[in-house]
Amino acid sequence: MGHYAKVENNIVTNVIVADEEFFDTFIDTSPGNWIQTSYNTKGGVHLNGGTPLRKNFAGIGYTYDSEKDAFIPPQPYASWTLNDDTCLWESPVAMPDDGEIYKWNEETTTWDLVTE
């Protein structure tokens, strides 16, 4: 079994689990293409040590970049930039690594400590 993303106008509209042979007989009259994705791939790394596939596991609303052959999540904030190697968005300031919980504040472009 594998995971496949339906891509229409470079946007993922659906993700399914199916055998590759399913597509031999499956008739899909809706626009777009089915592209394989890997549940175990994030940031261009296969989480179980295998071969990564298309940088990231596809999700609905993700973009498929055919030049990079990569699935890219939606940009979470306007100030974040895309890392071309991982195809993941990065904040302009690294989140503190002190074991506390933080949330991004786009207005101040800083990480705010969550106190609740």
C-alpha positions in Angstrom: 0.0 0.0 0.0 1.1 3.5 -0.7 -0.2 7.1 -0.3 -1.2 9.1 -3.4 -2.0 12.8 -3.6 -4.4 14.2 -6.1 -2.9 17.4 -7.6 -4.9 19.9 -9.5 -3.3 23.2 -10.6 -0.3 22.3 -8.4 -2.5 22.1 -5.2 -3.1 18.9 -3.3 -6.9 18.3 -3.2 -7.0 14.7 -1.8 -4.7 12.1 -0.4 -5.6 8.4 -0.4 -4.1 5.0 0.5 -4.0 2.5 -2.4 -2.1 -0.2 -4.1 -0.2 0.9 -7.1 -2.3 -1.6 -9.2 -5.4 0.4 -8.2 -4.5 3.0 -10.7 -4.4 0.4 -13.5 -8.2 0.1 -13.4 -9.2 3.3 -11.6 -11.1 5.8 -13.8 -10.9 9.3 -12.6 -12.7 11.9 -14.7 -11.9 14.8 -12.5 -9.0 17.1 -13.5 -5.6 16.6 -12.0 -3.0 13.9 -11.5 -2.3 11.3 -8.8 1.3 11.5 -7.5 2.8 9.1 -4.9 3.8 10.6 -1.6 5.5 9.0 1.5 4.0 9.1 5.0 7.5 8.6 6.3 9.1 11.6 4.5 9.6 15.0 6.2 12.1 17.7 5.2 13.7 15.5 2.6 14.5 12.7 5.2 12.8 9.3 5.4 12.0 8.9 9.1 12.7 5.2 9.1 16.0 5.5 7.2 14.6 4.6 3.8 14.7 6.6 0.6 12.8 10.0 1.0 10.1 10.8 -1.6 9.2 14.3 -2.7 10.6 16.1 0.4 7.4 15.9 2.5 4.2 13.8 2.9 1.5 15.6 1.0 -1.5 17.1 2.7 -4.6 18.8 1.4 -3.7 22.4 0.6 0.0 21.6 0.0 1.6 22.8 -3.2 3.3 20.3 -5.6 6.4 21.9 -7.2 7.2 19.8 -10.2 10.7 21.4 -10.7 11.7 20.4 -7.2 9.5 17.2 -7.3 8.4 18.2 -3.8 5.3 18.7 -1.7 5.4 22.0 0.1 3.1 22.9 3.0 1.2 26.2 3.0 3.2 29.1 4.3 2.2 29.6 7.9 3.2 33.2 8.2 4.2 36.0 5.8 7.6 36.4 7.5 8.6 32.8 7.1 10.8 31.7 4.2 11.0 28.4 2.3 14.1 26.3 2.9 14.9 25.0 -0.6 16.6 21.9 0.7 13.8 20.7 3.0 10.9 22.4 1.3 9.7 23.4 4.8 9.0 27.0 6.0 11.3 28.5 8.6 10.8 31.4 10.9 13.2 34.4 10.7 14.1 33.7 14.3 14.9 30.2 15.7 12.5 29.0 18.3 14.2 28.7 21.7 15.3 25.2 22.6 14.8 25.3 26.3 12.1 22.7 26.8 9.4 25.4 27.1 6.4 25.8 24.8 6.3 28.8 22.4 4.0 30.1 19.7 4.9 32.4 16.9 3.9 36.1 17.1 3.8 37.4 13.5 3.2 41.0 14.7 6.5 41.1 16.6 8.2 38.3 14.6 9.2 36.6 17.9 8.5 33.5 19.8 6.2 34.1 22.7 6.3 31.8 25.8 3.0 29.9 26.3 2.1 30.3 30.0 -1.3 28.7 30.1 
